Amino acid sequence: MKENYMVCNCKQVSYNDIESALHTLDRFEDVLSAFQAIQKITHCSTGCGGCHDKVIEIISDLMHG
């Protein structure tokens, strides 16, 4: 498990929050659809959007790692 850290400062969403949200999904076929689902759950990347690329990277790493 990676060290927990804040990914989205606007909405106070941590790495662990993203990981937990990903595991609640029944299925995910690609990173972008998973991102949209996680965005609905955590509201990450809905403020300034500055964390968008980092959230995508985390989801990709979790899905393929």
CHARMM internal coordinates of N, CA and C (Angstrom, degrees):
IC EDIT
DIST 1 N 1 CA 1.4587
DIST 1 CA 1 C 1.5261
ANGL 1 N 1 CA 1 C 108.98
DIST 1 C 2 N 1.3154
ANGL 1 CA 1 C 2 N 115.18
DIHE 1 N 1 CA 1 C 2 N 136.01
DIST 2 N 2 CA 1.4577
ANGL 1 C 2 N 2 CA 120.23
DIHE 1 CA 1 C 2 N 2 CA 178.41
DIST 2 CA 2 C 1.5239
ANGL 2 N 2 CA 2 C 110.09
DIHE 1 C 2 N 2 CA 2 C -76.33
DIST 2 C 3 N 1.3079
ANGL 2 CA 2 C 3 N 114.23
DIHE 2 N 2 CA 2 C 3 N 158.75
DIST 3 N 3 CA 1.4588
ANGL 2 C 3 N 3 CA 120.28
DIHE 2 CA 2 C 3 N 3 CA 176.30
DIST 3 CA 3 C 1.5265
ANGL 3 N 3 CA 3 C 109.46
DIHE 2 C 3 N 3 CA 3 C -65.87
DIST 3 C 4 N 1.3108
ANGL 3 CA 3 C 4 N 117.01
DIHE 3 N 3 CA 3 C 4 N 136.64
DIST 4 N 4 CA 1.4583
ANGL 3 C 4 N 4 CA 121.62
DIHE 3 CA 3 C 4 N 4 CA 179.73
DIST 4 CA 4 C 1.5251
ANGL 4 N 4 CA 4 C 109.81
DIHE 3 C 4 N 4 CA 4 C -73.93
DIST 4 C 5 N 1.3188
ANGL 4 CA 4 C 5 N 116.56
DIHE 4 N 4 CA 4 C 5 N 138.55
DIST 5 N 5 CA 1.4617
ANGL 4 C 5 N 5 CA 122.05
DIHE 4 CA 4 C 5 N 5 CA 176.77
DIST 5 CA 5 C 1.5200
ANGL 5 N 5 CA 5 C 108.43
DIHE 4 C 5 N 5 CA 5 C -154.29
DIST 5 C 6 N 1.3293
ANGL 5 CA 5 C 6 N 115.96
DIHE 5 N 5 CA 5 C 6 N 160.42
DIST 6 N 6 CA 1.4515
ANGL 5 C 6 N 6 CA 121.73
DIHE 5 CA 5 C 6 N 6 CA -179.00
DIST 6 CA 6 C 1.5273
ANGL 6 N 6 CA 6 C 109.32
DIHE 5 C 6 N 6 CA 6 C -76.38
DIST 6 C 7 N 1.3176
ANGL 6 CA 6 C 7 N 116.93
DIHE 6 N 6 CA 6 C 7 N 125.12
DIST 7 N 7 CA 1.4585
ANGL 6 C 7 N 7 CA 122.67
DIHE 6 CA 6 C 7 N 7 CA 179.82
DIST 7 CA 7 C 1.5279
ANGL 7 N 7 CA 7 C 109.45
DIHE 6 C 7 N 7 CA 7 C -99.63
DIST 7 C 8 N 1.3101
ANGL 7 CA 7 C 8 N 116.20
DIHE 7 N 7 CA 7 C 8 N -46.74
DIST 8 N 8 CA 1.4665
ANGL 7 C 8 N 8 CA 122.06
DIHE 7 CA 7 C 8 N 8 CA -178.40
DIST 8 CA 8 C 1.5327
ANGL 8 N 8 CA 8 C 108.40
DIHE 7 C 8 N 8 CA 8 C -113.95
DIST 8 C 9 N 1.3170
ANGL 8 CA 8 C 9 N 115.80
DIHE 8 N 8 CA 8 C 9 N 103.30
DIST 9 N 9 CA 1.4598
ANGL 8 C 9 N 9 CA 119.82
DIHE 8 CA 8 C 9 N 9 CA -178.60
DIST 9 CA 9 C 1.5196
ANGL 9 N 9 CA 9 C 112.02
DIHE 8 C 9 N 9 CA 9 C -71.56
DIST 9 C 10 N 1.3256
ANGL 9 CA 9 C 10 N 118.08
DIHE 9 N 9 CA 9 C 10 N -32.97
DIST 10 N 10 CA 1.4686
ANGL 9 C 10 N 10 CA 121.20
DIHE 9 CA 9 C 10 N 10 CA -178.55
DIST 10 CA 10 C 1.5281
ANGL 10 N 10 CA 10 C 111.60
DIHE 9 C 10 N 10 CA 10 C -61.38
DIST 10 C 11 N 1.3300
ANGL 10 CA 10 C 11 N 115.96
DIHE 10 N 10 CA 10 C 11 N -43.39
DIST 11 N 11 CA 1.4679
ANGL 10 C 11 N 11 CA 121.17
DIHE 10 CA 10 C 11 N 11 CA -175.99
DIST 11 CA 11 C 1.5211
ANGL 11 N 11 CA 11 C 112.64
DIHE 10 C 11 N 11 CA 11 C -108.29
DIST 11 C 12 N 1.3432
ANGL 11 CA 11 C 12 N 117.18
DIHE 11 N 11 CA 11 C 12 N 5.62
DIST 12 N 12 CA 1.4639
ANGL 11 C 12 N 12 CA 122.70
DIHE 11 CA 11 C 12 N 12 CA 178.29
DIST 12 CA 12 C 1.5340
ANGL 12 N 12 CA 12 C 111.99
DIHE 11 C 12 N 12 CA 12 C 54.91
DIST 12 C 13 N 1.3255
ANGL 12 CA 12 C 13 N 115.21
DIHE 12 N 12 CA 12 C 13 N 54.64
DIST 13 N 13 CA 1.4575
ANGL 12 C 13 N 13 CA 122.21
DIHE 12 CA 12 C 13 N 13 CA 179.79
DIST 13 CA 13 C 1.5248
ANGL 13 N 13 CA 13 C 108.08
DIHE 12 C 13 N 13 CA 13 C -109.67
DIST 13 C 14 N 1.3288
ANGL 13 CA 13 C 14 N 115.83
DIHE 13 N 13 CA 13 C 14 N 124.35
DIST 14 N 14 CA 1.4593
ANGL 13 C 14 N 14 CA 121.21
DIHE 13 CA 13 C 14 N 14 CA -177.73
DIST 14 CA 14 C 1.5313
ANGL 14 N 14 CA 14 C 111.29
DIHE 13 C 14 N 14 CA 14 C -97.21
DIST 14 C 15 N 1.3093
ANGL 14 CA 14 C 15 N 114.80
DIHE 14 N 14 CA 14 C 15 N 170.23
DIST 15 N 15 CA 1.4694
ANGL 14 C 15 N 15 CA 121.34
DIHE 14 CA 14 C 15 N 15 CA 174.74
DIST 15 CA 15 C 1.5264
ANGL 15 N 15 CA 15 C 109.53
DIHE 14 C 15 N 15 CA 15 C -55.20
DIST 15 C 16 N 1.3305
ANGL 15 CA 15 C 16 N 117.06
DIHE 15 N 15 CA 15 C 16 N -46.10
DIST 16 N 16 CA 1.4690
ANGL 15 C 16 N 16 CA 120.89
DIHE 15 CA 15 C 16 N 16 CA -179.66
DIST 16 CA 16 C 1.5200
ANGL 16 N 16 CA 16 C 111.99
DIHE 15 C 16 N 16 CA 16 C -63.09
DIST 16 C 17 N 1.3282
ANGL 16 CA 16 C 17 N 117.66
DIHE 16 N 16 CA 16 C 17 N -34.73
DIST 17 N 17 CA 1.4698
ANGL 16 C 17 N 17 CA 120.84
DIHE 16 CA 16 C 17 N 17 CA 177.05
DIST 17 CA 17 C 1.5293
ANGL 17 N 17 CA 17 C 110.23
DIHE 16 C 17 N 17 CA 17 C -62.85
DIST 17 C 18 N 1.3317
ANGL 17 CA 17 C 18 N 116.36
DIHE 17 N 17 CA 17 C 18 N -42.36
DIST 18 N 18 CA 1.4621
ANGL 17 C 18 N 18 CA 120.96
DIHE 17 CA 17 C 18 N 18 CA 179.53
DIST 18 CA 18 C 1.5229
ANGL 18 N 18 CA 18 C 110.09
DIHE 17 C 18 N 18 CA 18 C -66.88
DIST 18 C 19 N 1.3167
ANGL 18 CA 18 C 19 N 116.21
DIHE 18 N 18 CA 18 C 19 N -44.38
DIST 19 N 19 CA 1.4664
ANGL 18 C 19 N 19 CA 120.46
DIHE 18 CA 18 C 19 N 19 CA 179.37
DIST 19 CA 19 C 1.5305
ANGL 19 N 19 CA 19 C 110.68
DIHE 18 C 19 N 19 CA 19 C -61.69
DIST 19 C 20 N 1.3164
ANGL 19 CA 19 C 20 N 117.45
DIHE 19 N 19 CA 19 C 20 N -44.49
DIST 20 N 20 CA 1.4697
ANGL 19 C 20 N 20 CA 121.33
DIHE 19 CA 19 C 20 N 20 CA 179.21
DIST 20 CA 20 C 1.5255
ANGL 20 N 20 CA 20 C 111.20
DIHE 19 C 20 N 20 CA 20 C -62.96
DIST 20 C 21 N 1.3276
ANGL 20 CA 20 C 21 N 116.56
DIHE 20 N 20 CA 20 C 21 N -42.81
DIST 21 N 21 CA 1.4657
ANGL 20 C 21 N 21 CA 120.75
DIHE 20 CA 20 C 21 N 21 CA 179.60
DIST 21 CA 21 C 1.5235
ANGL 21 N 21 CA 21 C 110.54
DIHE 20 C 21 N 21 CA 21 C -63.23
DIST 21 C 22 N 1.3181
ANGL 21 CA 21 C 22 N 117.37
DIHE 21 N 21 CA 21 C 22 N -40.04
DIST 22 N 22 CA 1.4622
ANGL 21 C 22 N 22 CA 121.03
DIHE 21 CA 21 C 22 N 22 CA 179.77
DIST 22 CA 22 C 1.5242
ANGL 22 N 22 CA 22 C 110.34
DIHE 21 C 22 N 22 CA 22 C -61.93
DIST 22 C 23 N 1.3175
ANGL 22 CA 22 C 23 N 116.51
DIHE 22 N 22 CA 22 C 23 N -38.61
DIST 23 N 23 CA 1.4652
ANGL 22 C 23 N 23 CA 120.04
DIHE 22 CA 22 C 23 N 23 CA -178.59
DIST 23 CA 23 C 1.5263
ANGL 23 N 23 CA 23 C 113.16
DIHE 22 C 23 N 23 CA 23 C -74.58
DIST 23 C 24 N 1.3272
ANGL 23 CA 23 C 24 N 117.76
DIHE 23 N 23 CA 23 C 24 N -12.95
DIST 24 N 24 CA 1.4749
ANGL 23 C 24 N 24 CA 119.74
DIHE 23 CA 23 C 24 N 24 CA 177.07
DIST 24 CA 24 C 1.5175
ANGL 24 N 24 CA 24 C 111.81
DIHE 23 C 24 N 24 CA 24 C -84.33
DIST 24 C 25 N 1.3232
ANGL 24 CA 24 C 25 N 116.97
DIHE 24 N 24 CA 24 C 25 N -15.00
DIST 25 N 25 CA 1.4608
ANGL 24 C 25 N 25 CA 120.14
DIHE 24 CA 24 C 25 N 25 CA -178.97
DIST 25 CA 25 C 1.5236
ANGL 25 N 25 CA 25 C 110.23
DIHE 24 C 25 N 25 CA 25 C -73.05
DIST 25 C 26 N 1.3132
ANGL 25 CA 25 C 26 N 116.20
DIHE 25 N 25 CA 25 C 26 N 137.72
DIST 26 N 26 CA 1.4577
ANGL 25 C 26 N 26 CA 120.71
DIHE 25 CA 25 C 26 N 26 CA 178.96
DIST 26 CA 26 C 1.5209
ANGL 26 N 26 CA 26 C 111.09
DIHE 25 C 26 N 26 CA 26 C -64.86
DIST 26 C 27 N 1.3171
ANGL 26 CA 26 C 27 N 115.00
DIHE 26 N 26 CA 26 C 27 N -42.64
DIST 27 N 27 CA 1.4529
ANGL 26 C 27 N 27 CA 119.76
DIHE 26 CA 26 C 27 N 27 CA 178.35
DIST 27 CA 27 C 1.5135
ANGL 27 N 27 CA 27 C 108.70
DIHE 26 C 27 N 27 CA 27 C -158.94
DIST 27 C 28 N 1.2813
ANGL 27 CA 27 C 28 N 114.52
DIHE 27 N 27 CA 27 C 28 N 155.23
DIST 28 N 28 CA 1.4510
ANGL 27 C 28 N 28 CA 119.49
DIHE 27 CA 27 C 28 N 28 CA 176.22
DIST 28 CA 28 C 1.5179
ANGL 28 N 28 CA 28 C 107.09
DIHE 27 C 28 N 28 CA 28 C -147.18
DIST 28 C 29 N 1.3096
ANGL 28 CA 28 C 29 N 115.37
DIHE 28 N 28 CA 28 C 29 N 132.34
DIST 29 N 29 CA 1.4547
ANGL 28 C 29 N 29 CA 120.47
DIHE 28 CA 28 C 29 N 29 CA -174.66
DIST 29 CA 29 C 1.5207
ANGL 29 N 29 CA 29 C 112.66
DIHE 28 C 29 N 29 CA 29 C -100.76
DIST 29 C 30 N 1.3070
ANGL 29 CA 29 C 30 N 116.50
DIHE 29 N 29 CA 29 C 30 N -28.72
DIST 30 N 30 CA 1.4573
ANGL 29 C 30 N 30 CA 118.92
DIHE 29 CA 29 C 30 N 30 CA -179.80
DIST 30 CA 30 C 1.5218
ANGL 30 N 30 CA 30 C 109.47
DIHE 29 C 30 N 30 CA 30 C -148.64
DIST 30 C 31 N 1.3012
ANGL 30 CA 30 C 31 N 115.03
DIHE 30 N 30 CA 30 C 31 N 165.53
DIST 31 N 31 CA 1.4586
ANGL 30 C 31 N 31 CA 121.37
DIHE 30 CA 30 C 31 N 31 CA -175.41
DIST 31 CA 31 C 1.5204
ANGL 31 N 31 CA 31 C 111.84
DIHE 30 C 31 N 31 CA 31 C -63.25
DIST 31 C 32 N 1.3247
ANGL 31 CA 31 C 32 N 117.74
DIHE 31 N 31 CA 31 C 32 N -41.75
DIST 32 N 32 CA 1.4648
ANGL 31 C 32 N 32 CA 119.75
DIHE 31 CA 31 C 32 N 32 CA -176.95
DIST 32 CA 32 C 1.5248
ANGL 32 N 32 CA 32 C 113.03
DIHE 31 C 32 N 32 CA 32 C -66.59
DIST 32 C 33 N 1.3282
ANGL 32 CA 32 C 33 N 117.47
DIHE 32 N 32 CA 32 C 33 N -39.83
DIST 33 N 33 CA 1.4703
ANGL 32 C 33 N 33 CA 118.46
DIHE 32 CA 32 C 33 N 33 CA 177.42
DIST 33 CA 33 C 1.5243
ANGL 33 N 33 CA 33 C 110.41
DIHE 32 C 33 N 33 CA 33 C -69.08
DIST 33 C 34 N 1.3284
ANGL 33 CA 33 C 34 N 117.04
DIHE 33 N 33 CA 33 C 34 N -36.45
DIST 34 N 34 CA 1.4629
ANGL 33 C 34 N 34 CA 120.28
DIHE 33 CA 33 C 34 N 34 CA 175.96
DIST 34 CA 34 C 1.5261
ANGL 34 N 34 CA 34 C 110.06
DIHE 33 C 34 N 34 CA 34 C -64.99
DIST 34 C 35 N 1.3284
ANGL 34 CA 34 C 35 N 116.89
DIHE 34 N 34 CA 34 C 35 N -40.83
DIST 35 N 35 CA 1.4681
ANGL 34 C 35 N 35 CA 121.37
DIHE 34 CA 34 C 35 N 35 CA 177.90
DIST 35 CA 35 C 1.5308
ANGL 35 N 35 CA 35 C 110.41
DIHE 34 C 35 N 35 CA 35 C -58.40
DIST 35 C 36 N 1.3188
ANGL 35 CA 35 C 36 N 116.71
DIHE 35 N 35 CA 35 C 36 N -46.86
DIST 36 N 36 CA 1.4619
ANGL 35 C 36 N 36 CA 120.24
DIHE 35 CA 35 C 36 N 36 CA -179.54
DIST 36 CA 36 C 1.5262
ANGL 36 N 36 CA 36 C 111.57
DIHE 35 C 36 N 36 CA 36 C -61.66
DIST 36 C 37 N 1.3254
ANGL 36 CA 36 C 37 N 116.53
DIHE 36 N 36 CA 36 C 37 N -40.63
DIST 37 N 37 CA 1.4590
ANGL 36 C 37 N 37 CA 120.10
DIHE 36 CA 36 C 37 N 37 CA 178.89
DIST 37 CA 37 C 1.5241
ANGL 37 N 37 CA 37 C 110.70
DIHE 36 C 37 N 37 CA 37 C -67.17
DIST 37 C 38 N 1.3195
ANGL 37 CA 37 C 38 N 117.39
DIHE 37 N 37 CA 37 C 38 N -43.35
DIST 38 N 38 CA 1.4630
ANGL 37 C 38 N 38 CA 121.25
DIHE 37 CA 37 C 38 N 38 CA -179.74
DIST 38 CA 38 C 1.5251
ANGL 38 N 38 CA 38 C 110.41
DIHE 37 C 38 N 38 CA 38 C -67.48
DIST 38 C 39 N 1.3136
ANGL 38 CA 38 C 39 N 116.56
DIHE 38 N 38 CA 38 C 39 N -34.76
DIST 39 N 39 CA 1.4572
ANGL 38 C 39 N 39 CA 120.91
DIHE 38 CA 38 C 39 N 39 CA 177.01
DIST 39 CA 39 C 1.5377
ANGL 39 N 39 CA 39 C 110.42
DIHE 38 C 39 N 39 CA 39 C -62.26
DIST 39 C 40 N 1.3175
ANGL 39 CA 39 C 40 N 116.97
DIHE 39 N 39 CA 39 C 40 N -39.50
DIST 40 N 40 CA 1.4695
ANGL 39 C 40 N 40 CA 121.03
DIHE 39 CA 39 C 40 N 40 CA 178.05
DIST 40 CA 40 C 1.5263
ANGL 40 N 40 CA 40 C 111.17
DIHE 39 C 40 N 40 CA 40 C -66.90
DIST 40 C 41 N 1.3259
ANGL 40 CA 40 C 41 N 117.12
DIHE 40 N 40 CA 40 C 41 N -35.86
DIST 41 N 41 CA 1.4609
ANGL 40 C 41 N 41 CA 121.53
DIHE 40 CA 40 C 41 N 41 CA -178.20
DIST 41 CA 41 C 1.5292
ANGL 41 N 41 CA 41 C 111.35
DIHE 40 C 41 N 41 CA 41 C -75.99
DIST 41 C 42 N 1.3380
ANGL 41 CA 41 C 42 N 116.59
DIHE 41 N 41 CA 41 C 42 N -48.00
DIST 42 N 42 CA 1.4666
ANGL 41 C 42 N 42 CA 120.64
DIHE 41 CA 41 C 42 N 42 CA -171.60
DIST 42 CA 42 C 1.5251
ANGL 42 N 42 CA 42 C 114.03
DIHE 41 C 42 N 42 CA 42 C -101.64
DIST 42 C 43 N 1.3169
ANGL 42 CA 42 C 43 N 117.55
DIHE 42 N 42 CA 42 C 43 N -18.10
DIST 43 N 43 CA 1.4662
ANGL 42 C 43 N 43 CA 124.54
DIHE 42 CA 42 C 43 N 43 CA -175.16
DIST 43 CA 43 C 1.5297
ANGL 43 N 43 CA 43 C 112.51
DIHE 42 C 43 N 43 CA 43 C 68.45
DIST 43 C 44 N 1.3366
ANGL 43 CA 43 C 44 N 116.47
DIHE 43 N 43 CA 43 C 44 N 15.49
DIST 44 N 44 CA 1.4611
ANGL 43 C 44 N 44 CA 119.49
DIHE 43 CA 43 C 44 N 44 CA 177.51
DIST 44 CA 44 C 1.5196
ANGL 44 N 44 CA 44 C 109.78
DIHE 43 C 44 N 44 CA 44 C -63.94
DIST 44 C 45 N 1.3142
ANGL 44 CA 44 C 45 N 115.63
DIHE 44 N 44 CA 44 C 45 N 148.93
DIST 45 N 45 CA 1.4607
ANGL 44 C 45 N 45 CA 123.34
DIHE 44 CA 44 C 45 N 45 CA 178.21
DIST 45 CA 45 C 1.5238
ANGL 45 N 45 CA 45 C 112.71
DIHE 44 C 45 N 45 CA 45 C 60.81
DIST 45 C 46 N 1.3343
ANGL 45 CA 45 C 46 N 117.00
DIHE 45 N 45 CA 45 C 46 N 30.11
DIST 46 N 46 CA 1.4623
ANGL 45 C 46 N 46 CA 120.61
DIHE 45 CA 45 C 46 N 46 CA 175.20
DIST 46 CA 46 C 1.5235
ANGL 46 N 46 CA 46 C 111.31
DIHE 45 C 46 N 46 CA 46 C -113.39
DIST 46 C 47 N 1.3284
ANGL 46 CA 46 C 47 N 116.34
DIHE 46 N 46 CA 46 C 47 N -0.26
DIST 47 N 47 CA 1.4649
ANGL 46 C 47 N 47 CA 120.58
DIHE 46 CA 46 C 47 N 47 CA 176.20
DIST 47 CA 47 C 1.5188
ANGL 47 N 47 CA 47 C 108.32
DIHE 46 C 47 N 47 CA 47 C -92.58
DIST 47 C 48 N 1.3207
ANGL 47 CA 47 C 48 N 116.04
DIHE 47 N 47 CA 47 C 48 N -103.96
DIST 48 N 48 CA 1.4689
ANGL 47 C 48 N 48 CA 120.22
DIHE 47 CA 47 C 48 N 48 CA -178.27
DIST 48 CA 48 C 1.5253
ANGL 48 N 48 CA 48 C 112.46
DIHE 47 C 48 N 48 CA 48 C -81.07
DIST 48 C 49 N 1.3406
ANGL 48 CA 48 C 49 N 117.13
DIHE 48 N 48 CA 48 C 49 N -20.27
DIST 49 N 49 CA 1.4635
ANGL 48 C 49 N 49 CA 120.98
DIHE 48 CA 48 C 49 N 49 CA 179.82
DIST 49 CA 49 C 1.5131
ANGL 49 N 49 CA 49 C 114.69
DIHE 48 C 49 N 49 CA 49 C 83.14
DIST 49 C 50 N 1.3176
ANGL 49 CA 49 C 50 N 116.89
DIHE 49 N 49 CA 49 C 50 N 1.82
DIST 50 N 50 CA 1.4508
ANGL 49 C 50 N 50 CA 120.92
DIHE 49 CA 49 C 50 N 50 CA -177.76
DIST 50 CA 50 C 1.5171
ANGL 50 N 50 CA 50 C 114.72
DIHE 49 C 50 N 50 CA 50 C -64.93
DIST 50 C 51 N 1.3189
ANGL 50 CA 50 C 51 N 117.59
DIHE 50 N 50 CA 50 C 51 N -20.04
DIST 51 N 51 CA 1.4657
ANGL 50 C 51 N 51 CA 121.39
DIHE 50 CA 50 C 51 N 51 CA -177.85
DIST 51 CA 51 C 1.5268
ANGL 51 N 51 CA 51 C 112.52
DIHE 50 C 51 N 51 CA 51 C -94.81
DIST 51 C 52 N 1.3200
ANGL 51 CA 51 C 52 N 117.83
DIHE 51 N 51 CA 51 C 52 N -0.60
DIST 52 N 52 CA 1.4596
ANGL 51 C 52 N 52 CA 121.83
DIHE 51 CA 51 C 52 N 52 CA -174.34
DIST 52 CA 52 C 1.5281
ANGL 52 N 52 CA 52 C 112.60
DIHE 51 C 52 N 52 CA 52 C -48.55
DIST 52 C 53 N 1.3249
ANGL 52 CA 52 C 53 N 116.87
DIHE 52 N 52 CA 52 C 53 N -54.02
DIST 53 N 53 CA 1.4644
ANGL 52 C 53 N 53 CA 120.29
DIHE 52 CA 52 C 53 N 53 CA -176.54
DIST 53 CA 53 C 1.5216
ANGL 53 N 53 CA 53 C 111.66
DIHE 52 C 53 N 53 CA 53 C -64.04
DIST 53 C 54 N 1.3222
ANGL 53 CA 53 C 54 N 116.99
DIHE 53 N 53 CA 53 C 54 N -36.91
DIST 54 N 54 CA 1.4667
ANGL 53 C 54 N 54 CA 120.84
DIHE 53 CA 53 C 54 N 54 CA 179.59
DIST 54 CA 54 C 1.5300
ANGL 54 N 54 CA 54 C 110.16
DIHE 53 C 54 N 54 CA 54 C -67.61
DIST 54 C 55 N 1.3172
ANGL 54 CA 54 C 55 N 117.60
DIHE 54 N 54 CA 54 C 55 N -41.14
DIST 55 N 55 CA 1.4659
ANGL 54 C 55 N 55 CA 120.92
DIHE 54 CA 54 C 55 N 55 CA 178.34
DIST 55 CA 55 C 1.5266
ANGL 55 N 55 CA 55 C 110.07
DIHE 54 C 55 N 55 CA 55 C -63.49
DIST 55 C 56 N 1.3178
ANGL 55 CA 55 C 56 N 117.07
DIHE 55 N 55 CA 55 C 56 N -44.36
DIST 56 N 56 CA 1.4710
ANGL 55 C 56 N 56 CA 121.55
DIHE 55 CA 55 C 56 N 56 CA 177.45
DIST 56 CA 56 C 1.5288
ANGL 56 N 56 CA 56 C 109.94
DIHE 55 C 56 N 56 CA 56 C -58.83
DIST 56 C 57 N 1.3268
ANGL 56 CA 56 C 57 N 116.54
DIHE 56 N 56 CA 56 C 57 N -44.45
DIST 57 N 57 CA 1.4666
ANGL 56 C 57 N 57 CA 121.27
DIHE 56 CA 56 C 57 N 57 CA -179.99
DIST 57 CA 57 C 1.5327
ANGL 57 N 57 CA 57 C 111.51
DIHE 56 C 57 N 57 CA 57 C -62.08
DIST 57 C 58 N 1.3289
ANGL 57 CA 57 C 58 N 116.64
DIHE 57 N 57 CA 57 C 58 N -43.12
DIST 58 N 58 CA 1.4717
ANGL 57 C 58 N 58 CA 120.92
DIHE 57 CA 57 C 58 N 58 CA 179.38
DIST 58 CA 58 C 1.5249
ANGL 58 N 58 CA 58 C 110.12
DIHE 57 C 58 N 58 CA 58 C -63.30
DIST 58 C 59 N 1.3199
ANGL 58 CA 58 C 59 N 117.49
DIHE 58 N 58 CA 58 C 59 N -46.98
DIST 59 N 59 CA 1.4599
ANGL 58 C 59 N 59 CA 121.00
DIHE 58 CA 58 C 59 N 59 CA -179.91
DIST 59 CA 59 C 1.5263
ANGL 59 N 59 CA 59 C 109.83
DIHE 58 C 59 N 59 CA 59 C -60.27
DIST 59 C 60 N 1.3110
ANGL 59 CA 59 C 60 N 116.27
DIHE 59 N 59 CA 59 C 60 N -45.87
DIST 60 N 60 CA 1.4700
ANGL 59 C 60 N 60 CA 120.48
DIHE 59 CA 59 C 60 N 60 CA 179.07
DIST 60 CA 60 C 1.5297
ANGL 60 N 60 CA 60 C 111.14
DIHE 59 C 60 N 60 CA 60 C -59.02
DIST 60 C 61 N 1.3212
ANGL 60 CA 60 C 61 N 116.59
DIHE 60 N 60 CA 60 C 61 N -46.46
DIST 61 N 61 CA 1.4651
ANGL 60 C 61 N 61 CA 120.72
DIHE 60 CA 60 C 61 N 61 CA 178.97
DIST 61 CA 61 C 1.5263
ANGL 61 N 61 CA 61 C 111.16
DIHE 60 C 61 N 61 CA 61 C -61.23
DIST 61 C 62 N 1.3276
ANGL 61 CA 61 C 62 N 116.97
DIHE 61 N 61 CA 61 C 62 N -42.94
DIST 62 N 62 CA 1.4676
ANGL 61 C 62 N 62 CA 120.31
DIHE 61 CA 61 C 62 N 62 CA -179.08
DIST 62 CA 62 C 1.5293
ANGL 62 N 62 CA 62 C 111.82
DIHE 61 C 62 N 62 CA 62 C -67.68
DIST 62 C 63 N 1.3239
ANGL 62 CA 62 C 63 N 116.48
DIHE 62 N 62 CA 62 C 63 N -37.63
DIST 63 N 63 CA 1.4604
ANGL 62 C 63 N 63 CA 120.17
DIHE 62 CA 62 C 63 N 63 CA -178.72
DIST 63 CA 63 C 1.5220
ANGL 63 N 63 CA 63 C 111.95
DIHE 62 C 63 N 63 CA 63 C -72.44
DIST 63 C 64 N 1.3218
ANGL 63 CA 63 C 64 N 116.71
DIHE 63 N 63 CA 63 C 64 N -32.50
DIST 64 N 64 CA 1.4608
ANGL 63 C 64 N 64 CA 120.47
DIHE 63 CA 63 C 64 N 64 CA -174.88
DIST 64 CA 64 C 1.5193
ANGL 64 N 64 CA 64 C 113.33
DIHE 63 C 64 N 64 CA 64 C -107.85
DIST 64 C 65 N 1.3145
ANGL 64 CA 64 C 65 N 116.48
DIHE 64 N 64 CA 64 C 65 N 1.99
DIST 65 N 65 CA 1.4667
ANGL 64 C 65 N 65 CA 119.11
DIHE 64 CA 64 C 65 N 65 CA -175.06
DIST 65 CA 65 C 1.4342
ANGL 65 N 65 CA 65 C 113.67
DIHE 64 C 65 N 65 CA 65 C -105.30
END
COOR INIT
IC SEED 1 N 1 CA 1 C
IC BUILD
